[in-house]
């Protein structure tokens, strides 16, 4: 009942609230790191402002990851980042992020399988996610190795970006397959030099969200004995996959159902699980909404200073 959930949320103590605040801050500040790894000319403030603004708008509007990519491209152009550099950054950070999101359920399933608690439906979700991740990696490698594959991938990305731009009544992104072919040789050298930093930055950003989820579980009184770290990671991973799909604005509703269903299936108490998931979503979503909306006017000021070339 609502009363049971409210009671569990009311049991969160001051030290847990402080820990959640620190973890939430880490989750926010690390969003800038992947973009700085690809575009080192961006200042930390500029990278943080546009990522929070695009995430906030993606949360409010339907469209999922494609909309987020279109918004990111638009904000980078507003910051006077070169069109080719902006397109490359959006593509690479999007691919890195999405592949990791799709692989997390497989990692979680392997960890849970060792305990004998893995259900058939959860294993199927993990398998499909991993297969999608393999496809994305394959397309990326093909685009880097073959001009023809790069042209096809660029044209496909342009169509997806145009669809996302139409949702927010913006002009479509100005990239194409031919542009990706032109940039391929130049940026392949850059990617070879920066991929380790990009990988570490993407992991740091995404796993801070998992840290927030872990703290939320323990803050409402769910012990490790009831929901081990492996099961918590798998539930969080499934939520990340759902949130990247263009189902509802910010995945609201479906993300919570997916995470709650997974944890209850592992045997956790309904009221505790609902309280933990709602607390997690609030800690993740609300600060980004506030900071993102505040960052929108800040971006106009930052756009007055041209970005340096890569």
ABEGO torsion letter per residue (X at the ends): XAAAAAAAAAABBAAAAAAAAAAAAAAAAAAAAAAAAABAABBAAAAAAAAAAAAAAAAABBGEAAAAAAAAAAAAAAAGBBAAAAAAAAAAAAAAAAAAAAAAAAAAAAAAAAAGABBAAAAAAAAAAAAAAAAAAAAAAAAAABAAAAAAAAAAAAAAAAAAAAAAGBBBBABBAAAAAAAAAAAAAAAAAAAAAAAAAAAAAAAAAAAAAAAAAAAAGBBAAABBAAAAAAAAAAAAAAAABBABBGGBGAAAAAAAAAAAAAGBBAAAAAAAAAAAAAAAAAAAAAAAAAAAAAAAAAAABBBBBX
